[in-house]
Amino acid sequence: QVQLVETGGGLVEPGGSLRLSCAASGIMLKAYTMHWYRQGPGKQRELIANIFSDGVSYYDDSVKGRFTVSRDDVKNTMYLQMNSLKPEDTAVYYCNTVYKTQNLWGKGTLVTVSS
């Protein structure tokens, strides 16, 4: 069964850090362009970061310089290191890829940034 599972969310104070994980089964992440999306309360889901199969990454301006996407090909897991978190980063975070023309989503992990 092909699936993506996000973990690592939680409650963190402003200025804090979290690392999210996206573990894959049934597919090899290194063969695909992988995405991190997030959906804040009352907002549309937005793309915040990509990592391409060659390891090159892309970031939306809202997270550039604070978030880092990486991939462990042995563990078949993608990560999102989030530093200097702000209340506006509060959202459900999802990993995603296109697999055999289908959008493949995890169930998401909730990040809450609050004091």
URZI-V963715 format. One record per backbone hydrogen bond with DSSP energy under -0.5 kcal/mol. NH is the residue of the N-H (numbers start at 1). CO is the residue of the C=O. Records with the same first field share a line. If there is no record, write none. Layout:
NH = CO + CO
//
This chain:
3 = 1 + 25
5 = 23
7 = 21
10 = 110
12 = 112
15 = 85
16 = 13
18 = 82
20 = 80
21 = 7
22 = 78
23 = 5
24 = 76
25 = 3
29 = 27
31 = 28
32 = 29
34 = 32 + 51
35 = 96
36 = 49
37 = 94
38 = 46
39 = 92
43 = 40
46 = 38
48 = 36
49 = 36
50 = 58
51 = 34
52 = 56
55 = 52
58 = 50
60 = 48
63 = 60
64 = 60
66 = 63
67 = 63
68 = 81
70 = 79
72 = 77
73 = 71
76 = 72
77 = 72
78 = 22
79 = 70
80 = 20
81 = 68
82 = 18 + 80
83 = 66 + 81
84 = 15
85 = 16
89 = 86
90 = 87
91 = 111
92 = 39
93 = 91 + 109
94 = 37
96 = 35
97 = 104
99 = 97 + 102
100 = 98
102 = 99
104 = 97
105 = 103
106 = 95
109 = 93
111 = 91
112 = 10
114 = 12 + 112
//
